Amino acid sequence: MKTILLAIAFLLTLGSNSSRALPPPEDIPEEILRTEIILSGRSPIDGIALSPAEYAELQARLQERGFEPDLNPDVKQIIFLLQVRKMIKTFTGITINP
């Protein structure tokens, strides 16, 4: 008899806690937010608000540039060595300390 009452009490407390985990009713579900069309954009350069046409024009101009900035050869070497280190760690699992 005690075990039955204990099980019922446990189930009642479990049910009341799960209702607290639900979001508030006024919260918009993420699935709906993902389908909304955003009509304004921000410039990735300076963060000012842009209309859709201005944003598309800016994106086209940024893609046309297409050149990589010049880096110091020492920086390029460090980036290459970090990529090699990451590849070795991925395949072997060995951590390489500098």
Backbone as a ProteinNet text record, in pm:
[ID]
protein_1_A
[PRIMARY]
MKTILLAIAFLLTLGSNSSRALPPPEDIPEEILRTEIILSGRSPIDGIALSPAEYAELQARLQERGFEPDLNPDVKQIIFLLQVRKMIKTFTGITINP
[TERTIARY]
82.4	0	86.4	195	284.3	350.1	386.7	454.1	360.7	232.8	135.5	118.1	103	88.8	215.3	330.2	455.8	466.4	424.9	429.6	333.9	215.5	117.4	170.8	228.7	285.1	399.4	481.9	591.6	539.2	438.2	382	315.3	251.6	188.3	292	401.2	505	577.7	592.9	657.3	573.7	443.6	354.7	350.3	355.3	347.4	475.9	591.5	717.7	731.6	675.4	689.9	611.3	504.3	427.8	503.8	597.6	677.6	782.3	814.7	916.9	863.9	734.3	677.6	699.4	716.5	733.7	601.4	607.7	483.3	399.5	267.3	180.7	204.8	252.5	274.2	405.3	487.3	613.7	588.6	651.7	634.3	726.1	673.4	755.8	867.9	980.3	1095.9	1065.7	980.4	946.7	880.7	798.5	732.6	833.4	920.8	1020.5	1114.6	1146.2	1236.3	1173.7	1040.2	974.9	941.9	964.5	936.5	1038.4	991	1077.5	1124.6	1253.5	1310.2	1324.9	1260.5	1260.2	1364.5	1437.5	1542.9	1671.1	1780	1908.4	2006	2114.6	2219.1	2346.3	2417.4	2542.4	2644.5	2711.9	2815.2	2940.3	2948.3	3066.8	3055.8	2944.7	2932.8	2804.4	2717	2598.9	2481.5	2483.5	2368.8	2254.3	2131.6	2013.3	2006.3	1971.7	1962.5	1829.1	1781.4	1662	1703.4	1607.3	1645.1	1726.3	1691.1	1765.9	1909	1924.6	2058.1	2141.4	2077.9	2148.6	2195.7	2108.4	2145.3	2258.9	2253.5	2359.4	2491.8	2489.4	2611	2668.9	2583	2630.5	2694.6	2635.3	2691.9	2829.1	2841.2	2970.1	3075.8	3036.6	3132.5	3179.1	3089.7	3127.8	3213.8	3196.1	3275.7	3421.2	3444.6	3582.3	3669.1	3628.9	3687.6	3837	3907.2	4049.6	4069.1	4172.1	4203.9	4299.3	4282.4	4373.2	4515	4611.5	4750.8	4783.3	4839.4	4879.7	5030.9	5079.5	5220.4	5256.7	5369.5	5407.5	5418.2	5457.1	5464.1	5325.1	5226.4	5089	5038.3	5069.3	5028.9	5091.4	5217	5286	5220.9	5185.2	5121.2	4984.9	4908.5	4777.7	4794.2	4892.2	4917.4	4953.8	5041.3	5081.9	4965.7	4878.7	4760.9	4666.4	4652.9	4568.4	4627.5	4758.9	4825	4806	4824.3	4806.6	4665.2	4565.8	4427	4402.6	4461.6	4444	4506.1	4625.7	4692.3	4608.9	4556.3	4475	4347	4288.3	4165.9	4189.2	4299.4	4323	4381.6	4465.1	4533	4477.1	4419.8	4371.4	4480.9	4601.2	4714.9	4711.5	4727.7	4733	4878.2	4901.4	5036.8	5045.1	5130.1	5149.1	5261.6	5239.9	5345.1	5465
-119.2	0	125.1	120.8	236.4	260.7	154.2	170.3	230.1	192.9	248.3	397.7	436.1	577.4	655.7	594.9	659.9	677.8	576.9	585.3	692.8	701.5	803.5	942.5	959.6	1089.8	1128.8	1032.6	1059.9	1102.5	1033.1	1067.4	1205	1239	1371.1	1482.5	1463	1566.5	1572.8	1462.3	1459.7	1534.9	1516.6	1583.9	1733.9	1780.2	1923.7	1994.3	1928.1	1990.3	1999.7	1904.3	1906.9	2021.5	2066.9	2177.9	2308.9	2317.5	2439.4	2452.4	2344.4	2347.1	2398.9	2412	2460.5	2610.7	2660.1	2804	2876.2	3006.2	3080.2	3080.9	3091	3082.4	3195.2	3311.3	3422	3409.7	3311.2	3290	3230.2	3288.7	3240.4	3120.2	3008.6	2889.5	2916	2847.4	2866.2	2827	2728.1	2684.5	2797	2876	2987.5	3099.3	3125.5	3230.7	3200.2	3072.7	3036.2	3059.9	3057.2	3073.9	3219.1	3309.7	3449.8	3507.4	3592.1	3657.4	3789	3805.8	3927.7	4029.7	4144.8	4245.4	4354.4	4350	4448.8	4374.5	4435.3	4372.7	4473.8	4424.6	4512.2	4487.7	4593.5	4585.1	4507.3	4408	4336.1	4421.1	4533.6	4619.5	4712.5	4789.2	4888.4	4876	4780.9	4754	4847.7	4931.8	5021	4943	4989.8	4922.4	4945.9	4839.8	4846.8	4791	4841.5	4784.1	4654	4569.7	4443.7	4465.5	4569.3	4594.8	4638.1	4725.8	4771.6	4656.1	4569.7	4455.6	4360.7	4332.3	4243.7	4304.6	4437	4504.4	4496.6	4517.6	4510.7	4369.4	4268.4	4129.9	4097.7	4147.2	4123	4189.1	4311.9	4382	4310.9	4260.7	4190.5	4059.9	3991.6	3866.1	3890.4	4005.2	4036.9	4063.2	4117.6	4149.2	4025.6	3920.2	3788.4	3774.3	3871.8	3853.9	3834.3	3762.3	3741.8	3851.4	3898.9	4003.3	3948.3	4036.1	3995.8	3977.6	3861.8	3833.9	3827.1	3855.5	3841.5	3693.3	3661.3	3520.2	3442.9	3510	3441.5	3398.6	3483.8	3451.2	3334.8	3336.4	3224.6	3093.6	3098.7	2978.6	2927	3017.1	2976.3	2914	2972.9	2917.1	2777	2760	2628.4	2526	2564.5	2471.2	2436.2	2532.8	2503.3	2406.3	2421.6	2328.7	2188.5	2178.2	2046.8	1984.9	2066.2	2018	1965.8	2039.9	1996.3	1864.6	1848.5	1725.2	1606.8	1626.6	1518.5	1480.4	1579.5	1551.6	1477.7	1512.4	1445.9	1298.4	1267.3	1129.4	1043	1101.5	1019.5	1037.3	1151.4	1179.1	1225.6	1241.6	1286	1438.1	1488	1632.4	1676.4	1775.2	1826.7	1958.9	1965	2087.9	2170.2	2300.7	2383.6	2398.5
0	0	0	80.9	85.3	-49.8	-117.9	-247.3	-351.2	-345.4	-440.7	-415.3	-288.7	-256	-292.8	-271.8	-307.2	-458.2	-534.5	-680.2	-731.1	-673.5	-714.1	-680.9	-564.1	-526.3	-620.2	-657.1	-749.8	-885.5	-936.2	-1067.2	-1065.1	-954.4	-944.8	-945	-873.1	-872	-1004.7	-1072.5	-1202.4	-1304.4	-1301.4	-1396	-1375.5	-1252.4	-1228.1	-1269.6	-1260	-1299.5	-1450.6	-1523.9	-1668.8	-1730.9	-1666.8	-1723.4	-1710	-1618	-1602.7	-1712.2	-1777.9	-1881.6	-2014.2	-2028.9	-2153.8	-2167.2	-2292	-2310.5	-2286.6	-2260.3	-2239.8	-2367.4	-2355.9	-2474.3	-2575	-2530.2	-2623.6	-2700.6	-2667.8	-2735.8	-2874.3	-2978.9	-3116.4	-3138	-3190	-3211.4	-3312.8	-3293.9	-3380.4	-3524.8	-3545.6	-3680.3	-3759.2	-3692.5	-3759.6	-3784.7	-3690.3	-3708	-3823.6	-3846.1	-3954.9	-4091.8	-4100.9	-4230.5	-4261.6	-4167.7	-4193.3	-4291.6	-4380.5	-4477.2	-4416.8	-4411	-4353.9	-4466.2	-4449.9	-4554.7	-4534.6	-4428.8	-4408.8	-4377.4	-4413.9	-4387.5	-4332.5	-4281.3	-4229	-4307.4	-4330	-4403.1	-4321	-4382.1	-4308.4	-4287.5	-4355.7	-4345.2	-4225.2	-4219.5	-4112.2	-4030.9	-4063.5	-3982.2	-4002.7	-4106.7	-4128.2	-4192.3	-4170.3	-4224.9	-4375.5	-4449	-4594.4	-4640.6	-4752.6	-4815	-4883.6	-4924.5	-4990.8	-5118.5	-5196.6	-5320.3	-5289.8	-5191	-5154.1	-5098.5	-5020.7	-4963.5	-5073.7	-5172	-5282.8	-5364.4	-5386.2	-5460.9	-5386.3	-5256.9	-5176.2	-5177.2	-5165.3	-5168.4	-5303.2	-5411.8	-5545.3	-5557.7	-5507.5	-5514.8	-5430.7	-5314.2	-5229	-5292.6	-5364	-5428.7	-5551.7	-5618.1	-5736.1	-5700	-5581.3	-5542.1	-5551.9	-5484.6	-5497.4	-5471.8	-5426	-5398	-5248.3	-5217	-5076	-5031	-4911.9	-4863.9	-4849.5	-4869.9	-4855.2	-4708.1	-4677.3	-4540.3	-4532.2	-4417.6	-4388.8	-4406.4	-4472.6	-4490.7	-4359.8	-4252.2	-4122.7	-4075.5	-4098.9	-4060.7	-4144.9	-4275.5	-4362.3	-4314.1	-4274.8	-4225.3	-4097.1	-4006.6	-3880.9	-3908.5	-4000.8	-4035.9	-4093.6	-4181.6	-4240.9	-4132.9	-4040.9	-3935.6	-3842.9	-3816.4	-3733.9	-3804.8	-3936.4	-4011.9	-4012.6	-4026.8	-4021.8	-3884.2	-3780.3	-3642	-3619.2	-3671.5	-3656.5	-3729.7	-3850.2	-3926.3	-3851.9	-3797.6	-3723	-3600.9	-3532.5	-3413.1	-3451.8	-3567.5	-3612.6	-3640.8	-3708.9	-3749.5	-3638.2	-3554.2	-3454.5	-3312.4	-3285.2	-3151.1	-3057.2	-3111.3	-3030.5	-3020.7	-2901.6	-2881.1	-2891.8	-2979.3	-2999	-2924.4	-2824.1	-2749.1	-2812	-2823.7	-2884.1	-2794.7
[MASK]
++++++++++++++++++++++++++++++++++++++++++++++++++++++++++++++++++++++++++++++++++++++++++++++++++

